[in-house]
Amino acid sequence: MPVNKRSKYRGSRTCGGGTHKNRRGAGNRGGRGRAGHRDHRFTHYLLLDEVHNGKHGFVNKTGNDVNAISVGLLDQMSGKLLAEGKAARDGDVIAIDAAQIGIDKILGSGKVTQKMKITARSFSEQAKAKIEAMGGQALTI
């Protein structure tokens, strides 16, 4: 009568592992390292508010980050900019230098309710049309 497993399987070809192919390769043990173990990511990644599982979203491959603002939002902010001294009033025209407030481009969404003279690096065509329709100026640096 066998005393332990070593002597129990002595002389058998596969030692109770089924066919000779069954204990071959890393697939038999479920892969190498953390491969395929998706449930383990929740233990420490979610504590840091990071989930490192695949890639998501689009990537800007040009490398230039453009700070943009809509002309409607700029119109709403004009009173605050005047109070902070980041914009000036010339009669009925509000003069805003977009570079002074960290803006590169002016986009066209929103309504323009006042005459504005805006200086920026670039404008969308819709923004330029709205500013000029109100009697203002869109000046490119």
C-alpha positions as CSV (number, residue, x, y, z in Angstrom):
1,M,0.0,0.0,0.0
2,P,1.4,3.4,-1.0
3,V,2.4,5.8,1.8
4,N,2.6,9.1,-0.1
5,K,1.9,10.5,-3.5
6,R,5.4,10.0,-4.8
7,S,5.3,6.4,-4.3
8,K,1.6,6.2,-5.3
9,Y,2.4,7.5,-8.8
10,R,5.7,5.7,-9.1
11,G,5.9,4.0,-12.5
12,S,2.9,5.9,-14.0
13,R,3.8,8.1,-17.0
14,T,1.8,11.2,-16.1
15,C,1.4,11.0,-12.3
16,G,-2.3,11.5,-12.3
17,G,-2.3,14.5,-14.6
18,G,-4.3,13.0,-17.4
19,T,-2.9,12.9,-20.9
20,H,0.8,13.8,-21.4
21,K,-0.3,17.1,-23.0
22,N,-2.2,18.5,-20.0
23,R,0.6,19.9,-17.9
24,R,2.4,21.6,-20.7
25,G,3.0,25.4,-21.1
26,A,1.9,28.5,-19.1
27,G,-1.7,28.1,-20.3
28,N,-2.1,25.3,-17.9
29,R,-1.5,27.6,-15.0
30,G,-3.6,30.5,-16.4
31,G,-0.9,32.5,-18.0
32,R,2.2,34.4,-16.7
33,G,2.1,37.1,-14.1
34,R,-1.2,39.0,-13.9
35,A,-2.3,38.1,-17.4
36,G,-6.0,37.7,-17.7
37,H,-6.7,38.5,-14.0
38,R,-8.8,41.6,-14.5
39,D,-10.4,41.5,-11.1
40,H,-7.1,42.3,-9.3
41,R,-6.9,45.8,-10.8
42,F,-9.7,46.9,-8.5
43,T,-7.7,46.3,-5.3
44,H,-5.1,49.1,-5.6
45,Y,-5.8,51.0,-8.8
46,L,-9.3,52.2,-7.8
47,L,-8.0,53.5,-4.5
48,L,-5.8,55.9,-6.5
49,D,-8.7,56.8,-8.9
50,E,-6.7,55.2,-11.8
51,V,-7.8,52.3,-13.9
52,H,-5.0,51.0,-16.1
53,N,-6.9,48.7,-18.4
54,G,-6.7,49.5,-22.1
55,K,-6.7,52.8,-23.9
56,H,-9.7,55.1,-24.1
57,G,-10.5,58.2,-26.1
58,F,-8.7,60.2,-28.8
59,V,-5.2,61.4,-28.7
60,N,-4.1,64.8,-30.1
61,K,-1.0,63.9,-32.1
62,T,-0.2,67.4,-33.2
63,G,1.2,68.3,-29.8
64,N,-0.1,71.9,-29.7
65,D,-2.6,72.5,-26.9
66,V,-4.9,75.4,-27.8
67,N,-6.9,77.2,-25.2
68,A,-10.2,78.2,-26.7
69,I,-13.3,80.0,-25.5
70,S,-16.6,80.7,-27.2
71,V,-17.5,84.2,-28.2
72,G,-20.8,84.0,-26.2
73,L,-18.9,83.1,-23.0
74,L,-16.5,86.0,-23.6
75,D,-19.5,88.3,-24.1
76,Q,-20.9,87.1,-20.7
77,M,-17.5,87.5,-19.0
78,S,-16.9,91.0,-20.3
79,G,-18.3,92.7,-17.2
80,K,-16.1,90.6,-14.9
81,L,-13.0,91.3,-17.1
82,L,-13.7,95.0,-17.0
83,A,-13.9,94.9,-13.2
84,E,-10.6,93.0,-12.9
85,G,-8.9,95.4,-15.4
86,K,-8.3,92.7,-18.0
87,A,-10.4,94.5,-20.5
88,A,-10.9,98.2,-21.4
89,R,-13.9,100.2,-22.5
90,D,-13.5,102.7,-25.4
91,G,-16.8,104.5,-25.6
92,D,-19.3,101.7,-26.3
93,V,-16.7,99.2,-27.4
94,I,-15.1,96.7,-25.0
95,A,-11.5,95.9,-25.9
96,I,-10.3,92.5,-24.9
97,D,-6.8,91.0,-25.4
98,A,-7.3,87.2,-25.4
99,A,-3.6,86.5,-24.8
100,Q,-3.8,88.5,-21.6
101,I,-6.4,86.1,-20.1
102,G,-4.6,83.0,-21.5
103,I,-6.8,82.3,-24.6
104,D,-5.4,81.4,-28.0
105,K,-8.6,80.9,-30.1
106,I,-12.1,82.4,-30.1
107,L,-14.9,79.9,-31.2
108,G,-18.3,80.9,-32.6
109,S,-20.9,79.4,-30.2
110,G,-23.2,81.7,-28.2
111,K,-24.6,85.2,-28.7
112,V,-22.8,88.5,-29.0
113,T,-24.8,91.3,-27.3
114,Q,-22.2,94.1,-27.2
115,K,-19.6,95.7,-29.5
116,M,-16.3,94.1,-28.8
117,K,-12.8,94.6,-30.2
118,I,-11.1,91.2,-29.6
119,T,-7.4,90.5,-30.2
120,A,-6.4,86.9,-30.4
121,R,-4.1,84.4,-32.2
122,S,-7.0,82.9,-34.2
123,F,-10.7,83.0,-34.7
124,S,-13.2,80.6,-36.2
125,E,-15.1,82.0,-39.1
126,Q,-18.4,81.9,-37.2
127,A,-16.9,83.9,-34.3
128,K,-15.5,86.5,-36.6
129,A,-18.8,86.9,-38.4
130,K,-20.7,87.3,-35.1
131,I,-18.3,89.9,-33.7
132,E,-18.3,91.9,-37.0
133,A,-22.1,91.7,-37.3
134,M,-22.5,93.4,-34.0
135,G,-20.2,96.2,-35.2
136,G,-17.0,95.0,-33.4
137,Q,-13.6,94.0,-34.6
138,A,-11.8,90.6,-34.6
139,L,-8.0,91.3,-34.8
140,T,-5.5,88.5,-35.4
141,I,-2.1,88.8,-33.8
